[in-house]
Amino acid sequence: MIKNIVITFLLVFSFSSCSLDDDSNTHLSLKTLAIKEAVFPDEFEFGSSYTVKVTYDLPNGCHSFYNLYYEYKGTSRIVAITALVDSKASCTEAIIEKEYEFVVNANQREDYTFRLWKGEDSQGNDIFEDIVVPVIN
């Protein structure tokens, strides 16, 4: 009998503590931001590591840096910024220029092609700026 009461209590407590209407985090979303500028070395030496600096704009105070979008595609790398957007925050309307640095380990012998995401055209197609960095021995 006590076992049944405990199980019933646990079931009622479990279902009452979950709310399907909880949208406390729905005001947060992710947005991809374009790379404005990037500074790469003239060449990579195979086996070495290099710091790359990119510049991007946060459109307003509701945007904050989330992470670097860095996708491998063969010898190419697609690079963009992912921002966290808070739609419920009081936002400044000023554009905020930011910089981000990341490390590239030159572990391929082929030249690196960095495809910097610049945004989309009027038809929604991605626009890239390609930067090729040769690899030397």
MIBATOR-714498 format. One record per residue: residue in three letters; x, z, y of N, C-alpha, C, CB in turn; residue number from 0. Coordinates in Angstrom, 3 decimals, padded with zeros to 6 digits. Glycine has a CB too. Example, Ala and Ser with C-alpha at 12.3 -4.5 7.8 and 13.67 -1.06 7.14 Angstrom:
2
ALA, 013.190, 007.800, -005.690, 012.300, 007.800, -004.500, 013.200, 007.800, -003.300, 011.308, 009.046, -004.473, 0 $
SER, 012.850, 007.080, -002.250, 013.670, 007.140, -001.060, 012.900, 007.870, 000.030, 014.084, 005.725, -000.598, 1 $
//
This chain:
137
MET, 000.826, 000.000, -001.192, 000.000, 000.000, 000.000, 000.872, 000.000, 001.259, -000.940, 001.211, -000.004, 0 $
ILE, 001.862, 000.865, 001.299, 002.747, 000.959, 002.462, 003.506, -000.364, 002.620, 003.745, 002.161, 002.314, 1 $
LYS, 003.857, -000.954, 001.484, 004.574, -002.224, 001.521, 003.721, -003.294, 002.212, 004.953, -002.674, 000.091, 2 $
ASN, 002.437, -003.324, 001.912, 001.521, -004.284, 002.545, 001.393, -004.039, 004.046, 000.140, -004.209, 001.890, 3 $
ILE, 001.346, -002.796, 004.455, 001.240, -002.462, 005.883, 002.501, -002.894, 006.623, 001.001, -000.943, 006.075, 4 $
VAL, 003.653, -002.640, 006.035, 004.920, -003.023, 006.665, 005.015, -004.542, 006.787, 006.119, -002.473, 005.857, 5 $
ILE, 004.650, -005.264, 005.732, 004.697, -006.727, 005.776, 003.726, -007.258, 006.825, 004.368, -007.324, 004.393, 6 $
THR, 002.518, -006.691, 006.877, 001.536, -007.121, 007.878, 002.051, -006.845, 009.283, 000.186, -006.409, 007.658, 7 $
PHE, 002.627, -005.683, 009.498, 003.175, -005.339, 010.807, 004.285, -006.319, 011.209, 003.715, -003.897, 010.799, 8 $
LEU, 005.181, -006.625, 010.270, 006.269, -007.549, 010.566, 005.748, -008.944, 010.888, 007.234, -007.614, 009.395, 9 $
LEU, 004.752, -009.406, 010.162, 004.168, -010.719, 010.444, 003.513, -010.758, 011.815, 003.149, -011.085, 009.374, 10 $
VAL, 002.719, -009.727, 012.141, 002.054, -009.679, 013.448, 003.083, -009.606, 014.562, 001.095, -008.476, 013.531, 11 $
PHE, 004.120, -008.800, 014.398, 005.162, -008.673, 015.405, 005.917, -009.983, 015.583, 006.129, -007.557, 015.029, 12 $
SER, 006.214, -010.656, 014.476, 006.939, -011.928, 014.545, 006.170, -012.981, 015.316, 007.238, -012.438, 013.151, 13 $
PHE, 004.883, -013.115, 015.023, 004.080, -014.141, 015.685, 003.768, -013.794, 017.132, 002.794, -014.354, 014.928, 14 $
SER, 003.637, -012.517, 017.447, 003.310, -012.152, 018.825, 004.524, -012.233, 019.745, 002.728, -010.751, 018.868, 15 $
SER, 005.737, -012.159, 019.185, 006.931, -012.224, 020.034, 007.332, -013.645, 020.359, 008.083, -011.518, 019.368, 16 $
CYS, 006.766, -014.631, 019.680, 007.069, -016.030, 019.947, 005.972, -016.633, 020.801, 007.230, -016.820, 018.636, 17 $
SER, 006.372, -017.280, 021.843, 005.406, -017.937, 022.703, 005.706, -019.418, 022.764, 005.414, -017.326, 024.107, 18 $
LEU, 004.739, -020.234, 022.454, 004.920, -021.679, 022.530, 004.878, -022.163, 023.965, 003.859, -022.390, 021.711, 19 $
ASP, 004.412, -021.342, 024.881, 004.300, -021.726, 026.284, 005.519, -021.328, 027.093, 003.071, -021.109, 026.890, 20 $
ASP, 006.572, -020.863, 026.434, 007.764, -020.415, 027.154, 008.564, -021.615, 027.637, 008.638, -019.511, 026.258, 21 $
ASP, 008.452, -021.907, 028.920, 009.198, -023.026, 029.490, 010.192, -022.533, 030.531, 008.242, -024.051, 030.114, 22 $
SER, 010.774, -021.365, 030.271, 011.686, -020.775, 031.244, 012.947, -021.605, 031.450, 012.064, -019.384, 030.811, 23 $
ASN, 013.322, -022.434, 030.474, 014.527, -023.235, 030.611, 014.250, -024.716, 030.840, 015.372, -023.073, 029.396, 24 $
THR, 013.007, -025.101, 031.000, 012.708, -026.520, 031.164, 013.105, -027.041, 032.538, 011.237, -026.766, 030.934, 25 $
HIS, 013.499, -026.178, 033.423, 013.934, -026.629, 034.742, 015.396, -027.085, 034.748, 013.740, -025.516, 035.758, 26 $
LEU, 016.060, -026.957, 033.611, 017.447, -027.396, 033.498, 017.495, -028.720, 032.750, 018.312, -026.329, 032.779, 27 $
SER, 018.305, -029.637, 033.250, 018.478, -030.925, 032.580, 019.916, -031.397, 032.789, 017.459, -031.984, 033.117, 28 $
LEU, 020.299, -032.386, 032.011, 021.641, -032.965, 032.127, 021.534, -034.341, 032.763, 022.338, -033.054, 030.738, 29 $
LYS, 022.534, -034.676, 033.579, 022.573, -035.970, 034.248, 024.008, -036.488, 034.207, 022.053, -035.864, 035.719, 30 $
THR, 024.156, -037.772, 033.935, 025.479, -038.394, 033.934, 025.829, -038.841, 035.344, 025.530, -039.594, 032.954, 31 $
LEU, 027.040, -038.493, 035.783, 027.504, -038.843, 037.120, 028.675, -039.820, 037.023, 027.916, -037.575, 037.907, 32 $
ALA, 028.755, -040.690, 038.002, 029.796, -041.717, 038.038, 031.148, -041.125, 038.422, 029.413, -042.825, 039.019, 33 $
ILE, 032.186, -041.767, 037.934, 033.559, -041.456, 038.344, 033.846, -042.277, 039.596, 034.606, -041.769, 037.192, 34 $
LYS, 034.201, -041.609, 040.698, 034.538, -042.323, 041.934, 035.951, -042.878, 041.888, 034.384, -041.402, 043.139, 35 $
GLU, 036.879, -042.027, 041.510, 038.292, -042.399, 041.484, 038.951, -041.727, 040.285, 039.007, -041.997, 042.814, 36 $
ALA, 040.078, -042.296, 039.874, 040.856, -041.688, 038.800, 042.334, -041.963, 039.033, 040.409, -042.225, 037.414, 37 $
VAL, 043.153, -040.995, 038.664, 044.601, -041.137, 038.789, 045.193, -041.051, 037.384, 045.215, -040.036, 039.742, 38 $
PHE, 045.780, -042.183, 036.949, 046.414, -042.284, 035.640, 047.898, -042.554, 035.844, 045.755, -043.404, 034.774, 39 $
PRO, 048.733, -042.158, 034.869, 050.133, -042.576, 034.940, 050.234, -044.086, 034.733, 050.987, -041.823, 033.884, 40 $
ASP, 051.347, -044.672, 035.130, 051.550, -046.116, 034.967, 051.641, -046.509, 033.501, 052.811, -046.559, 035.698, 41 $
GLU, 052.134, -045.587, 032.666, 052.256, -045.849, 031.236, 052.252, -044.529, 030.495, 053.541, -046.654, 030.918, 42 $
PHE, 051.940, -044.613, 029.197, 052.012, -043.469, 028.303, 053.182, -043.677, 027.362, 050.684, -043.277, 027.515, 43 $
GLU, 053.917, -042.606, 027.096, 054.924, -042.652, 026.042, 054.280, -042.085, 024.786, 056.226, -041.853, 026.438, 44 $
PHE, 054.365, -042.838, 023.686, 053.744, -042.412, 022.436, 054.199, -040.999, 022.074, 054.084, -043.397, 021.298, 45 $
GLY, 053.245, -040.123, 021.740, 053.544, -038.747, 021.339, 053.550, -037.754, 022.480, 054.856, -038.703, 020.663, 46 $
SER, 053.417, -038.219, 023.717, 053.432, -037.314, 024.873, 052.011, -037.023, 025.346, 054.264, -037.919, 026.025, 47 $
SER, 051.889, -036.017, 026.203, 050.605, -035.631, 026.787, 050.643, -035.841, 028.291, 050.264, -034.159, 026.453, 48 $
TYR, 049.501, -036.246, 028.835, 049.413, -036.550, 030.262, 048.132, -035.967, 030.839, 049.469, -038.074, 030.503, 49 $
THR, 048.224, -035.534, 032.090, 047.048, -035.038, 032.796, 046.477, -036.159, 033.646, 047.395, -033.801, 033.670, 50 $
VAL, 045.178, -036.378, 033.510, 044.456, -037.389, 034.275, 043.501, -036.661, 035.209, 043.687, -038.390, 033.336, 51 $
LYS, 043.435, -037.126, 036.456, 042.538, -036.511, 037.430, 041.449, -037.504, 037.808, 043.316, -036.045, 038.688, 52 $
VAL, 040.184, -037.048, 037.749, 039.058, -037.878, 038.175, 038.334, -037.186, 039.321, 038.083, -038.152, 036.992, 53 $
THR, 037.759, -038.002, 040.198, 036.972, -037.506, 041.324, 035.548, -038.001, 041.148, 037.570, -037.973, 042.697, 54 $
TYR, 034.594, -037.122, 041.438, 033.179, -037.450, 041.317, 032.395, -036.700, 042.394, 032.646, -037.097, 039.898, 55 $
ASP, 031.159, -037.106, 042.601, 030.288, -036.449, 043.583, 029.138, -035.742, 042.895, 029.747, -037.467, 044.594, 56 $
LEU, 028.898, -034.484, 043.283, 027.656, -033.808, 042.926, 026.647, -034.201, 044.008, 027.840, -032.220, 042.820, 57 $
PRO, 025.491, -034.786, 043.642, 024.551, -035.304, 044.646, 023.979, -034.259, 045.590, 023.431, -035.980, 043.961, 58 $
ASN, 023.873, -032.998, 045.135, 023.376, -031.913, 045.978, 023.708, -030.579, 045.313, 021.838, -032.047, 046.219, 59 $
GLY, 023.267, -029.494, 045.929, 023.580, -028.159, 045.434, 022.878, -027.776, 044.149, 023.248, -027.171, 046.464, 60 $
CYS, 021.935, -028.564, 043.685, 021.253, -028.292, 042.410, 022.070, -028.788, 041.221, 019.867, -028.950, 042.396, 61 $
HIS, 023.120, -029.539, 041.474, 023.971, -030.080, 040.415, 025.231, -029.232, 040.283, 024.337, -031.559, 040.702, 62 $
SER, 025.659, -029.015, 039.049, 026.921, -028.333, 038.796, 027.604, -029.010, 037.609, 026.697, -026.806, 038.524, 63 $
PHE, 028.917, -028.920, 037.578, 029.683, -029.531, 036.492, 029.260, -028.905, 035.170, 031.212, -029.358, 036.718, 64 $
TYR, 029.029, -029.738, 034.146, 028.715, -029.253, 032.803, 029.873, -029.562, 031.854, 027.400, -029.889, 032.283, 65 $
ASN, 030.249, -030.855, 031.765, 031.412, -031.205, 030.957, 031.847, -032.635, 031.235, 031.108, -031.024, 029.468, 66 $
LEU, 032.967, -032.996, 030.660, 033.477, -034.357, 030.747, 032.896, -035.137, 029.578, 035.046, -034.390, 030.736, 67 $
TYR, 032.263, -036.273, 029.883, 031.810, -037.173, 028.829, 033.010, -038.042, 028.480, 030.552, -038.044, 029.279, 68 $
TYR, 033.455, -037.978, 027.237, 034.662, -038.677, 026.801, 034.386, -039.214, 025.408, 035.928, -037.734, 026.816, 69 $
GLU, 034.119, -040.510, 025.315, 033.726, -041.123, 024.055, 034.807, -042.090, 023.582, 032.377, -041.849, 024.204, 70 $
TYR, 035.236, -041.926, 022.332, 036.209, -042.825, 021.712, 035.488, -044.071, 021.199, 036.969, -042.110, 020.554, 71 $
LYS, 036.021, -045.251, 021.521, 035.540, -046.516, 020.968, 036.764, -047.365, 020.667, 034.554, -047.254, 021.957, 72 $
GLY, 037.319, -047.210, 019.470, 038.544, -047.925, 019.122, 039.683, -047.460, 020.010, 038.350, -049.447, 019.251, 73 $
THR, 040.314, -048.398, 020.714, 041.408, -048.049, 021.625, 040.903, -047.756, 023.033, 042.434, -049.174, 021.670, 74 $
SER, 039.579, -047.816, 023.220, 038.972, -047.544, 024.530, 038.426, -046.119, 024.592, 037.844, -048.554, 024.824, 75 $
ARG, 038.311, -045.632, 025.809, 037.710, -044.327, 026.067, 036.701, -044.499, 027.204, 038.805, -043.246, 026.428, 76 $
ILE, 035.468, -044.111, 026.955, 034.451, -044.126, 028.016, 034.472, -042.758, 028.673, 033.011, -044.471, 027.452, 77 $
VAL, 034.576, -042.739, 030.014, 034.731, -041.488, 030.743, 033.652, -041.403, 031.826, 036.154, -041.379, 031.366, 78 $
ALA, 032.957, -040.267, 031.870, 031.965, -039.970, 032.907, 031.895, -038.451, 033.041, 030.545, -040.588, 032.557, 79 $
ILE, 031.110, -037.999, 033.976, 030.888, -036.567, 034.177, 029.445, -036.256, 033.801, 031.191, -036.140, 035.660, 80 $
THR, 029.247, -035.139, 033.108, 027.898, -034.664, 032.823, 027.655, -033.439, 033.698, 027.710, -034.330, 031.293, 81 $
ALA, 026.552, -033.489, 034.449, 026.203, -032.387, 035.340, 024.949, -031.690, 034.836, 025.998, -032.891, 036.783, 82 $
LEU, 024.858, -030.407, 035.113, 023.667, -029.621, 034.842, 022.849, -029.609, 036.122, 024.022, -028.162, 034.363, 83 $
VAL, 021.556, -029.944, 036.017, 020.677, -030.001, 037.183, 019.632, -028.909, 037.048, 020.004, -031.403, 037.324, 84 $
ASP, 019.521, -028.068, 038.078, 018.526, -026.992, 038.116, 017.438, -027.389, 039.105, 019.177, -025.617, 038.515, 85 $
SER, 016.297, -027.819, 038.588, 015.222, -028.323, 039.447, 014.450, -027.215, 040.155, 014.267, -029.153, 038.632, 86 $
LYS, 014.677, -025.951, 039.780, 013.965, -024.849, 040.429, 014.807, -024.132, 041.478, 013.506, -023.857, 039.391, 87 $
ALA, 016.031, -024.548, 041.643, 016.926, -023.864, 042.583, 016.704, -024.360, 044.004, 018.391, -024.071, 042.178, 88 $
SER, 017.027, -023.509, 044.972, 017.083, -023.941, 046.366, 018.380, -024.708, 046.522, 016.997, -022.724, 047.376, 89 $
CYS, 018.282, -025.949, 046.940, 019.456, -026.805, 046.938, 019.888, -027.182, 048.343, 019.188, -028.050, 046.136, 90 $
THR, 021.183, -027.207, 048.529, 021.707, -027.833, 049.729, 021.641, -029.334, 049.493, 023.176, -027.350, 050.056, 91 $
GLU, 021.482, -030.089, 050.527, 021.385, -031.543, 050.379, 022.730, -032.237, 050.541, 020.408, -032.101, 051.386, 92 $
ALA, 023.756, -031.483, 050.806, 025.079, -032.075, 051.019, 025.670, -032.567, 049.717, 026.022, -031.067, 051.669, 93 $
ILE, 026.310, -033.729, 049.771, 027.052, -034.257, 048.633, 028.356, -033.470, 048.530, 027.322, -035.803, 048.783, 94 $
ILE, 028.684, -033.049, 047.318, 029.862, -032.218, 047.102, 030.867, -033.001, 046.257, 029.480, -030.868, 046.412, 95 $
GLU, 032.022, -033.326, 046.843, 033.059, -034.047, 046.105, 033.860, -033.050, 045.282, 033.990, -034.843, 047.069, 96 $
LYS, 034.062, -033.379, 044.019, 034.792, -032.503, 043.099, 035.863, -033.298, 042.361, 033.825, -031.836, 042.092, 97 $
GLU, 036.825, -032.574, 041.809, 037.859, -033.164, 040.969, 037.860, -032.447, 039.625, 039.258, -033.078, 041.650, 98 $
TYR, 038.246, -033.192, 038.618, 038.370, -032.611, 037.279, 039.614, -033.205, 036.627, 037.082, -032.884, 036.406, 99 $
GLU, 040.381, -032.371, 035.957, 041.578, -032.829, 035.256, 041.399, -032.628, 033.758, 042.837, -032.080, 035.760, 100 $
PHE, 041.894, -033.600, 032.994, 041.858, -033.485, 031.546, 043.150, -034.058, 030.982, 040.619, -034.210, 030.954, 101 $
VAL, 043.464, -033.658, 029.766, 044.715, -034.048, 029.122, 044.446, -035.168, 028.116, 045.379, -032.830, 028.423, 102 $
VAL, 045.306, -036.179, 028.159, 045.276, -037.263, 027.186, 046.540, -037.158, 026.354, 045.160, -038.665, 027.881, 103 $
ASN, 046.372, -037.064, 025.048, 047.503, -037.074, 024.118, 047.686, -038.510, 023.647, 047.273, -036.092, 022.899, 104 $
ALA, 048.809, -039.110, 023.972, 049.063, -040.510, 023.618, 049.440, -040.582, 022.147, 050.190, -041.125, 024.510, 105 $
ASN, 048.430, -040.683, 021.301, 048.678, -040.689, 019.867, 048.267, -042.007, 019.212, 047.943, -039.540, 019.215, 106 $
GLN, 048.138, -043.053, 020.001, 047.931, -044.395, 019.459, 049.000, -045.304, 020.048, 046.488, -044.933, 019.779, 107 $
ARG, 049.410, -046.279, 019.290, 050.482, -047.177, 019.753, 049.937, -048.329, 020.587, 051.260, -047.734, 018.560, 108 $
GLU, 048.643, -048.577, 020.499, 048.022, -049.631, 021.292, 047.774, -049.121, 022.707, 046.699, -050.109, 020.641, 109 $
ASP, 047.667, -050.053, 023.650, 047.334, -049.681, 025.024, 045.984, -048.983, 025.065, 047.325, -050.921, 025.941, 110 $
TYR, 045.845, -048.042, 025.978, 044.584, -047.343, 026.187, 043.780, -048.089, 027.242, 044.822, -045.865, 026.611, 111 $
THR, 042.498, -048.297, 026.988, 041.587, -048.825, 027.993, 040.595, -047.722, 028.333, 040.855, -050.121, 027.488, 112 $
PHE, 040.670, -047.244, 029.557, 039.739, -046.223, 030.025, 038.609, -046.928, 030.756, 040.448, -045.175, 030.949, 113 $
ARG, 037.388, -046.731, 030.276, 036.207, -047.348, 030.869, 035.505, -046.277, 031.700, 035.247, -047.948, 029.767, 114 $
LEU, 035.749, -046.299, 032.998, 035.170, -045.311, 033.908, 033.745, -045.732, 034.241, 036.027, -045.166, 035.206, 115 $
TRP, 032.789, -044.855, 033.930, 031.381, -045.169, 034.185, 031.124, -045.066, 035.683, 030.432, -044.212, 033.390, 116 $
LYS, 030.592, -046.159, 036.264, 030.358, -046.247, 037.706, 028.878, -046.172, 038.072, 030.942, -047.531, 038.239, 117 $
GLY, 027.999, -046.125, 037.078, 026.569, -046.074, 037.340, 025.860, -047.200, 036.615, 026.290, -046.150, 038.841, 118 $
GLU, 024.687, -047.558, 037.116, 023.891, -048.624, 036.514, 023.540, -049.662, 037.565, 022.611, -048.058, 035.868, 119 $
ASP, 023.373, -050.901, 037.112, 022.929, -051.957, 038.022, 021.403, -051.904, 038.150, 023.394, -053.360, 037.516, 120 $
SER, 020.824, -052.841, 038.881, 019.385, -052.825, 039.153, 018.539, -053.011, 037.889, 019.042, -053.909, 040.155, 121 $
GLN, 019.133, -053.531, 036.817, 018.392, -053.701, 035.565, 018.658, -052.570, 034.567, 018.750, -055.034, 034.933, 122 $
GLY, 019.398, -051.554, 034.991, 019.669, -050.418, 034.123, 020.855, -050.592, 033.196, 018.479, -050.130, 033.319, 123 $
ASN, 021.655, -051.618, 033.412, 022.857, -051.837, 032.600, 024.021, -051.016, 033.144, 023.230, -053.337, 032.570, 124 $
ASP, 024.791, -050.450, 032.240, 025.941, -049.646, 032.644, 026.993, -050.505, 033.327, 026.548, -048.936, 031.435, 125 $
ILE, 027.615, -049.930, 034.359, 028.708, -050.575, 035.078, 029.963, -049.745, 034.820, 028.399, -050.700, 036.626, 126 $
PHE, 031.054, -050.414, 034.443, 032.312, -049.739, 034.158, 033.445, -050.356, 034.967, 032.630, -049.804, 032.661, 127 $
GLU, 034.433, -049.514, 035.290, 035.703, -049.993, 035.801, 036.719, -049.742, 034.693, 036.111, -049.278, 037.158, 128 $
ASP, 037.384, -050.792, 034.244, 038.362, -050.652, 033.159, 039.760, -050.476, 033.725, 038.319, -051.873, 032.224, 129 $
ILE, 040.453, -049.467, 033.213, 041.846, -049.223, 033.576, 042.653, -049.211, 032.278, 042.014, -047.868, 034.378, 130 $
VAL, 043.652, -050.077, 032.206, 044.490, -050.182, 031.013, 045.812, -049.465, 031.288, 044.734, -051.683, 030.617, 131 $
VAL, 046.160, -048.581, 030.372, 047.434, -047.870, 030.462, 048.253, -048.271, 029.230, 047.226, -046.291, 030.541, 132 $
PRO, 049.384, -048.969, 029.445, 050.203, -049.380, 028.301, 050.911, -048.190, 027.655, 051.234, -050.421, 028.738, 133 $
VAL, 051.173, -048.337, 026.358, 051.887, -047.296, 025.596, 053.264, -047.840, 025.256, 051.101, -046.881, 024.285, 134 $
ILE, 054.294, -047.028, 025.559, 055.670, -047.411, 025.230, 056.192, -046.461, 024.161, 056.589, -047.384, 026.500, 135 $
ASN, 057.253, -046.865, 023.501, 057.870, -046.013, 022.476, 058.795, -045.039, 023.066, 058.596, -046.820, 021.466, 136 $
//
